[in-house]
Amino acid sequence: MIDLKNYDINQTQHRIIYSISELDIASMGNILRLLNISRQALNVNVRDLMSRNLIEEVSSDKDKRIKTLHLTTEGNKLNDQINAEQMQKIETLFTNVDNDWEKAMQQLANEYIKGFDK
């Protein structure tokens, strides 16, 4: 598990950033359904990410009532940094267990559970 505090974001904000990077159409409705969070939780986090210039809201060319979320240059950089750290952690994990899937998943689960104790 990576520590999102190092990036000054919370777990919900990370999920929002990642979702925006992966969805073809990152509308508020699509993100709400995907993350299964309340509209209020989404709005609070989206506004914070927008104020920090990590995401932006863009009106659709076809229908100005429809707004989609996009990562800014800074948001893309942050997402890339987090993804790189996650990939490095996973590669190290598999290297440490000689690419044994079961052992890797067991270690990952143990690390995840330890995170609850913090």
N, C-alpha and C positions, 0 to 999 in steps of 0.2 A: 504494500500500500504506500502511495506517495502522500506526503503531507501537503495538502492544499493551502495551508496557512503560509507556506513559503511563497506562494503565488498571490497571497492576499485575496483569495476567493473562498467561498464555502462550497459544500458538495452540490447544492442545488444550482449554484452559478456555474460550476463545472459541467454539470449535466446539460444546462441550457447552452453553454458555449459549444459543447461537443455535438449536441443535437442540431444546432444551427449549421455547424460545419458539415454534417452528414445528410441532412434533409434536402430534397430537391426544392421543396417549398416550405420554408420555415415560418409559417404563419403562427400567430399566438395560439389559435385553436389546435393546430397540429402538435405544437409543443405541449400544450395542456394535456391532450389525449395521450401523447407518448410518455410524458413524465408522471402522469396521474397525480398532479398537484393542484391545489386550489388556484383560482384566478388571482386571488390576493397574493399568494406566495410567489406566483410567476411575476406579477406586476412589480412587486417590491424589488425582486432580484433583477428584473430587466431594467428598471429605472436606475438601479445602482450601476449595472454594467454599462448602461448608456452614459451615465454621468462620468464614468471613467474612460470613455471613448474605446470600449472593447467591442460594443455592438452598436448597430444603427438600425433605425426603422425606415423602410423604404415603401412608398406607395406603389401599388401595381400600376403599370401603364394602361392596362385594360379597364381596371375598376379602382378608382382612387379610394374607395372605402376599404379595400383590402390592403393591409399592410403586412409586409414580410420583414423578418429580422435577418440581418447580415452581419458577419464579422467585419470589423474594421481591420486595417493593417496591423494595429496593435493586438486586436483580438486574435487574428491569425497567428501572430508570433507567439502569443501566450498559449494557444491551443497546440501549436507545434512543439513548444518547450515541454508542456505536460505530456504529450504523446511520446516524445523522445525519452523522457524520464521513465514513463511506464514501460516502454519497449525495452529499455536497458535493464530495468528491474526484472522483467520476465525472462530476458535472455540470460541474465546472471542466474536466476532461479533454475532454469533448465540446465545450464552448464553445471551447476553445483550438484545436480542429481543425475548426471549423465543422460540427459534427455528422457528420463523415465517420467511419463505423463502422470501416472498415479502418485508418485512421490512429489512431483512438482505441485500437483493440485492439493495434496495433503499439506505441504509447506505453506502454500498460498492461503489455504483455509486457516491454518494455525496463526499466520501473521494477521489475517483479517480479525480473528477472534481476539488476539492480543490488543488490537486497536480499540476494542471496547473497554479495555481496562485503563486506558489513558485518561 
